[in-house]
Amino acid sequence: MENTTNPANGTNGAPQNGMPQNDAPKNSATTTVSGIPAYLCYGGFALGLVLLLLTFFVKKWSTGVLFALALIAIIACIVGREMTKEYKDFSGRKLAKIGIILAIIALPVGIANTTMTEQRENLDASHEAAQQMNSSAANDTESSESKETETKTSEPAQTAEQTTEAATEEPTAEETTATNAPTTSSEDFRAMMDSYEAFMDQYIAFMQKYSTSDNPASMLQDYSTMMSQYADWATKMQAVDENSLSAEDWQYYVEVTTRISQKLAAAGVSAN
C-alpha cells in the first residue's frame, strides 16, 4: 500500500487533531457575542427597564427628557438586534426585543403620571387661592366693623351752646352751593360697592358649584377666570381711602362688606 504524505501538515492522510480543516462549525448556537453589538442589546434593555421603573416613582417628567430616553433605548435595541441578526440564538437579541417593549410602555405611563401630578398641583393652587380670597374678605369686614366702632366713639359730643349757635347761623352762599352740588363721588363709590357685591355673589355661586362638582379639573379654566376677576376687585378695594370717605359712604361700605360676610357664612364657604 502506498503511503501518502500531506505536505501541509507533514502527516499521512489522517487529519490533524482528528478534525478536517475548514470544517469547524460557524455561528453555532453557543457562540458568545461581545463588543458593541452586545453592549447595544444589553444596554438598550437595561435603559428600557430602568426608565419604566422610574416612571412609577418620578411623578412629574419633562416631556422632552422622557421621549429622549425612550428613543435612545429603542434605537440601541434595534441597532443591536440588527448587528447580531446572524446569531439567532444570542440571548441579547431577546433582551433587546423586551427592551423595546419596555421603553414604549414607559412613554404613556410617564405622560399619565405627569398629567395627573399637574392637575393635582392646579387643584391645590386653586384651593389655596380660594382660601386667600375668603380670608381677605373676612379681614375687610373685620376692619370695616372696627373702624365704624372707632368712628362712633371718637365723635365729639356737641354742647347745648354749640348746637344752638350752629342752628342760628345762616348758611353762606358758598355753603348753599356746596349743599346743592351733585354728590358724584359718593354715587360712584356706591355704584362700585354694588358691583363688588354682585361679583361676590357670582363668586359664592361658583364656589358652591365647584365644591360639589364630581370633576373639578374640568372647571379649572373658569376658576382661573374667577381668580383673575377677584384680583382686579381686590386691587380696587385696596385703593379705597377709608379715611376720606364721608359718614354716609363709610356706613354703606360697612353694610356691603357685612352682607358679603353673611352670604359667605350662609353658603358654607370657609373664610379661612
C-alpha positions in Angstrom: 0.0 0.0 0.0 1.3 3.4 -0.9 1.9 5.8 2.0 0.5 9.3 1.1 2.1 12.2 2.9 0.2 15.5 3.3 2.7 18.2 2.6 0.7 20.8 4.6 0.9 19.1 7.9 3.6 16.5 7.4 1.3 13.6 8.2 -0.4 10.9 6.3 -3.9 11.3 5.1 -5.2 11.4 8.7 -6.3 14.9 9.7 -4.5 16.7 12.5 -6.3 16.8 15.8 -9.0 14.4 14.5 -10.9 17.2 12.5 -10.5 18.1 8.9 -9.5 21.7 8.3 -12.1 24.3 7.2 -14.9 22.1 8.7 -15.2 23.9 12.1 -18.8 24.9 13.0 -19.6 28.5 12.2 -22.1 30.8 14.1 -23.1 28.0 16.4 -25.9 28.4 19.0 -23.3 28.7 21.8 -21.3 31.5 20.1 -20.8 34.4 22.5 -21.3 37.9 21.1 -19.1 40.6 22.5 -18.2 44.2 21.7 -20.5 46.9 20.6 -23.4 44.7 19.4 -23.6 43.1 22.9 -23.4 46.5 24.6 -26.2 47.8 22.5 -28.5 44.9 23.2 -27.9 44.7 26.9 -27.6 48.4 27.4 -30.8 49.2 25.5 -32.7 46.6 27.6 -31.3 48.0 30.8 -32.2 51.5 29.9 -35.8 50.5 28.9 -36.2 48.6 32.2 -34.9 51.4 34.4 -36.9 54.0 32.5 -40.2 52.0 33.1 -39.4 51.6 36.8 -38.6 55.3 37.1 -42.0 56.3 35.6 -43.7 54.7 38.7 -41.6 56.7 41.1 -41.0 60.0 39.3 -44.4 61.7 39.3 -43.6 64.6 37.0 -41.5 64.3 33.9 -40.1 66.7 31.3 -41.7 65.5 28.1 -38.5 66.1 26.2 -36.4 64.1 28.6 -38.9 61.2 28.7 -39.0 60.9 24.9 -35.3 61.2 24.6 -34.5 58.4 27.0 -37.1 56.2 25.5 -35.8 56.9 22.0 -32.2 56.1 23.0 -33.3 52.8 24.5 -35.3 51.8 21.4 -32.6 52.8 18.9 -29.9 50.9 20.9 -32.0 47.7 20.9 -32.9 47.9 17.2 -29.3 48.5 16.2 -28.1 45.8 18.5 -30.5 43.3 17.1 -29.6 44.2 13.5 -25.9 43.8 14.2 -26.5 40.3 15.7 -29.0 39.0 13.2 -26.7 36.2 12.2 -26.7 34.9 15.7 -30.4 33.9 16.1 -30.0 32.3 19.4 -28.0 35.1 21.0 -29.7 35.8 24.3 -29.0 39.6 23.9 -31.4 39.7 20.9 -34.3 38.6 23.1 -33.5 41.1 25.8 -33.2 43.8 23.2 -36.7 43.0 22.0 -38.0 43.2 25.5 -36.2 46.5 26.0 -38.0 48.0 23.0 -41.4 47.0 24.6 -40.4 48.4 28.0 -39.4 51.7 26.5 -42.6 52.0 24.6 -44.7 51.2 27.7 -42.7 53.8 29.7 -43.9 56.7 27.5 -47.6 56.6 28.2 -47.0 55.7 31.9 -44.7 58.7 32.3 -47.1 61.1 30.5 -50.1 59.9 32.5 -48.3 60.4 35.8 -47.1 63.9 34.7 -50.6 64.9 33.7 -52.2 63.7 37.0 -49.5 65.5 39.0 -50.0 68.8 37.2 -53.8 68.5 37.7 -53.3 67.9 41.5 -51.0 70.9 41.6 -53.5 73.1 39.8 -56.3 72.0 42.2 -54.1 72.7 45.3 -53.2 76.1 43.9 -56.9 76.8 43.3 -57.9 75.8 46.8 -55.2 78.0 48.2 -56.3 80.9 46.2 -59.9 80.4 47.3 -58.8 80.4 50.9 -56.8 83.6 50.5 -59.8 85.3 48.8 -62.1 84.3 51.7 -59.6 85.3 54.3 -59.2 88.7 52.6 -63.0 89.2 52.5 -63.2 88.4 56.2 -60.4 90.7 57.1 -62.0 93.5 55.1 -65.2 93.0 57.1 -63.5 93.0 60.4 -61.6 96.1 59.5 -64.7 97.9 58.5 -66.6 97.0 61.7 -63.5 98.1 63.8 -63.3 101.4 62.0 -67.0 102.0 62.4 -66.8 101.4 66.1 -63.8 103.8 66.4 -65.6 106.5 64.5 -68.6 106.3 66.7 -66.6 106.5 69.9 -64.3 109.4 68.7 -67.1 111.7 67.6 -67.1 114.7 70.0 -70.3 115.4 71.7 -71.7 118.9 70.9 -72.6 121.1 73.8 -76.0 122.7 74.0 -74.4 126.1 73.3 -72.7 124.9 70.2 -75.8 123.2 69.0 -77.8 126.4 69.5 -75.2 128.5 67.7 -75.0 126.2 64.8 -78.8 126.2 64.5 -79.0 130.0 64.5 -76.2 130.6 61.9 -77.4 131.3 58.4 -75.6 129.4 55.6 -73.5 131.4 53.3 -73.8 131.4 49.6 -70.8 129.0 49.2 -72.3 126.6 51.8 -75.6 126.6 50.0 -73.9 125.9 46.7 -71.9 123.1 48.2 -75.0 121.6 49.7 -76.9 121.7 46.4 -73.9 120.3 44.4 -74.4 116.8 43.0 -72.7 114.1 45.0 -71.0 112.5 42.0 -68.1 110.9 44.0 -70.5 109.4 46.5 -72.7 108.0 43.8 -69.7 106.5 42.0 -68.5 104.9 45.3 -71.8 103.3 45.9 -72.0 102.0 42.4 -68.6 100.4 42.8 -69.7 98.8 46.1 -72.8 97.5 44.4 -70.7 96.0 41.6 -68.3 94.4 44.2 -71.2 92.8 46.0 -72.6 91.5 42.7 -69.3 89.9 41.8 -69.0 88.3 45.3 -72.5 86.8 44.7 -71.1 85.2 41.5 -68.1 84.0 43.4 -70.1 82.3 46.1 -72.4 80.6 43.5 -69.3 79.4 41.6 -67.6 78.1 44.7 -70.7 76.1 45.7 -70.8 74.5 42.2 -67.0 73.9 42.3 -67.0 72.3 45.7 -69.8 69.8 44.8 -68.5 69.0 41.3 -67.5 65.4 40.5 -64.9 66.7 38.1 -63.3 69.9 39.4 -60.5 69.6 37.0 -62.9 70.4 34.1 -63.6 73.8 35.8 -60.0 75.0 36.1 -60.4 77.4 33.2 -63.5 79.0 34.8 -61.7 79.0 38.1 -58.8 80.9 36.6 -61.1 83.5 35.2 -62.8 83.9 38.5 -59.4 84.3 40.3 -58.4 87.0 37.7 -61.6 89.0 38.3 -61.2 88.7 42.1 -57.6 90.0 41.8 -59.0 93.1 39.9 -61.6 93.7 42.6 -59.1 93.2 45.4 -56.9 96.0 43.8 -59.9 98.3 43.6 -60.9 97.7 47.2 -57.4 98.2 48.4 -57.2 101.5 46.6 -60.2 102.9 48.6 -59.0 105.6 51.1 -61.3 104.8 54.0 -60.2 108.0 55.8 -61.5 110.1 53.0 -65.0 108.6 53.0 -68.0 110.6 54.2 -70.0 109.2 57.1 -72.7 108.0 54.6 -70.2 106.3 52.3 -68.5 104.7 55.2 -71.7 103.4 56.6 -72.6 101.9 53.1 -69.1 100.4 52.9 -69.7 98.6 56.2 -73.2 97.4 55.2 -71.9 95.9 51.9 -68.9 94.1 53.4 -71.1 92.8 56.3 -73.7 91.4 53.8 -70.9 89.7 51.9 -69.6 88.1 55.0 -73.0 86.9 56.0 -73.5 85.5 52.5 -70.2 83.6 52.7 -71.2 82.1 56.0 -74.7 81.2 54.8 -73.3 79.5 51.7 -70.9 77.4 53.8 -67.9 78.9 52.1 -65.0 78.9 54.5 -63.3 82.3 55.2 -60.1 80.7 56.5 
